[in-house]
């Protein structure tokens, strides 16, 4: 009894490979999307935390600081009307003011109010006249009228808040996408900022250490003032940049010093629509002032450190004897002389290197100018010259083979010139020197300024 096994054919194998590729691609895409969403949610959380912590609006729009999906937030009647409210809307604030308590009255609260309280609220808050209130004889009519007015106000504020939530949700998503897409750029900016921070802190620590070494209180005060001015400059720069996109009470207190171009174009233009436009030069003036103050403080600190160093130097030399002073002066002169000799030696080496370089360049130029002419003017050598030196004559094929072998191997390149005799090499050197002398003699009688 024989058993048969169903082997997969080529079509089944191709389907399996296709399904395996699809599964791998799907898993890769899912992983990429998961990473993207994770980074996006992280960016949204950070942006929303910054936005909620720096907002200065008088309306408290959200119940919590971490607000990620604003459009999914539910709007419940209990958010605005709950029983037991102690703070009512007096007509001056129709939206949620600086309190978290609801400011609208619910139906049970209106029913529990007295008639004169209902009439007073309708008159003060909703603008009802005395004749209109006189027509409402029944309390139920007053309750219905006040309930309708409260509901209208609630609907207005609700629509306004929904629009604000949608707009801020869009801005939050856009900022998160910008942060996510430009992450390499932000990372590079962060690295540059960290490097600058390390450099700045190291310099300030060095200055503080110098102040401690020289025991200068004035220089220490100057360093502290420089740090304060640097912080003010940074605060001003960040405030000016962020003021284009947001508002905050933590920004630098900026006065308004506007320059209006319409004021210089005549009275008619100045009183027209163009007169309302201008440029605020207060940030530039404050920046220039802070930069000037920092320069002056830095100069004052440097002078204080210099004076402290000179004073400490004088104090150290006050108890110095004549022998110690003479030894110190001799050591200083020896150090100066040694430094001068080293500088002279370096200058001599530099001049020698330049002379060697010029010589090499001149030899190379001469070789390029006269070497080719000599090769062109040199007559062909006869094979008899090789027999005079005791060397056998080569056939043209042997010569070609020898040349090919010598050029393929760099170590045996000199074999290409083994057929030249010593007399021929001397003649070449003499010809080259003669050509150089003739060229230099010709140049002496030529005016370079007349050459075209």
Rosetta blueprint (number, residue, H / E / L):
1 X L
2 X L
3 X L
4 X L
5 X L
6 X L
7 X L
8 X L
9 X L
10 X H
11 X H
12 X H
13 X H
14 X H
15 X H
16 X H
17 X H
18 X H
19 X H
20 X H
21 X H
22 X H
23 X H
24 X H
25 X H
26 X H
27 X H
28 X H
29 X H
30 X H
31 X H
32 X H
33 X H
34 X H
35 X H
36 X H
37 X H
38 X H
39 X H
40 X H
41 X H
42 X H
43 X H
44 X H
45 X H
46 X H
47 X H
48 X H
49 X H
50 X H
51 X H
52 X H
53 X H
54 X H
55 X L
56 X L
57 X L
58 X L
59 X L
60 X L
61 X L
62 X L
63 X L
64 X L
65 X L
66 X L
67 X L
68 X L
69 X L
70 X H
71 X H
72 X H
73 X L
74 X L
75 X L
76 X L
77 X H
78 X H
79 X H
80 X L
81 X L
82 X L
83 X L
84 X L
85 X L
86 X L
87 X L
88 X L
89 X L
90 X L
91 X L
92 X L
93 X L
94 X L
95 X L
96 X L
97 X L
98 X L
99 X L
100 X L
101 X L
102 X L
103 X L
104 X L
105 X L
106 X L
107 X H
108 X H
109 X H
110 X H
111 X H
112 X H
113 X L
114 X L
115 X H
116 X H
117 X H
118 X H
119 X H
120 X H
121 X H
122 X H
123 X H
124 X H
125 X L
126 X L
127 X L
128 X L
129 X L
130 X H
131 X H
132 X H
133 X H
134 X H
135 X H
136 X L
137 X L
138 X L
139 X H
140 X H
141 X H
142 X H
143 X H
144 X H
145 X H
146 X H
147 X H
148 X H
149 X H
150 X H
151 X H
152 X H
153 X H
154 X H
155 X H
156 X H
157 X H
158 X H
159 X H
160 X H
161 X H
162 X H
163 X H
164 X H
165 X H
166 X H
167 X H
168 X H
169 X H
170 X H
171 X H
172 X H
173 X H
174 X H
175 X H
176 X H
177 X H
178 X H
179 X H
180 X H
181 X H
182 X L
183 X H
184 X H
185 X H
186 X H
187 X H
188 X H
189 X H
190 X H
191 X H
192 X H
193 X H
194 X H
195 X H
196 X H
197 X H
198 X H
199 X H
200 X H
201 X H
202 X H
203 X H
204 X H
205 X H
206 X H
207 X H
208 X H
209 X H
210 X H
211 X H
212 X H
213 X H
214 X H
215 X L
216 X L
217 X H
218 X H
219 X H
220 X H
221 X H
222 X H
223 X H
224 X H
225 X H
226 X H
227 X H
228 X H
229 X H
230 X H
231 X H
232 X H
233 X H
234 X H
235 X H
236 X H
237 X H
238 X H
239 X H
240 X H
241 X H
242 X H
243 X L
244 X L
245 X L
246 X L
247 X L
248 X L
249 X L
250 X L
251 X L
252 X L
253 X L
254 X L
255 X L
256 X L
257 X L
258 X E
259 X E
260 X L
261 X H
262 X H
263 X H
264 X H
265 X L
266 X L
267 X H
268 X H
269 X H
270 X H
271 X L
272 X L
273 X H
274 X H
275 X H
276 X H
277 X L
278 X L
279 X E
280 X E
281 X L
282 X H
283 X H
284 X H
285 X H
286 X H
287 X H
288 X H
289 X H
290 X H
291 X H
292 X H
293 X H
294 X H
295 X H
296 X H
297 X H
298 X H
299 X H
300 X H
301 X H
302 X H
303 X H
304 X H
305 X H
306 X H
307 X H
308 X H
309 X H
310 X H
311 X H
312 X H
313 X H
314 X H
315 X H
316 X H
317 X H
318 X H
319 X L
320 X L
321 X L
322 X H
323 X H
324 X H
325 X H
326 X H
327 X H
328 X H
329 X H
330 X H
331 X H
332 X H
333 X H
334 X H
335 X H
336 X H
337 X H
338 X H
339 X H
340 X H
341 X H
342 X H
343 X H
344 X H
345 X H
346 X H
347 X H
348 X H
349 X H
350 X H
351 X H
352 X H
353 X H
354 X H
355 X H
356 X H
357 X H
358 X H
359 X H
360 X H
361 X H
362 X H
363 X H
364 X H
365 X H
366 X H
367 X H
368 X H
369 X H
370 X H
371 X H
372 X H
373 X H
374 X H
375 X H
376 X H
377 X H
378 X L
379 X L
380 X L
381 X L
382 X L
383 X L
384 X H
385 X H
386 X H
387 X H
388 X H
389 X L
390 X L
391 X L
392 X L
393 X L
394 X L
395 X L
396 X H
397 X H
398 X H
399 X H
400 X H
401 X H
402 X H
403 X H
404 X H
405 X H
406 X H
407 X H
408 X H
409 X L
410 X L
411 X L
412 X L
413 X H
414 X H
415 X H
416 X H
417 X H
418 X L
419 X L
420 X L
421 X L
422 X H
423 X H
424 X H
425 X H
426 X H
427 X H
428 X H
429 X H
430 X H
431 X H
432 X H
433 X H
434 X H
435 X H
436 X H
437 X H
438 X H
439 X H
440 X H
441 X H
442 X H
443 X H
444 X H
445 X L
446 X L
447 X L
448 X H
449 X H
450 X H
451 X L
452 X L
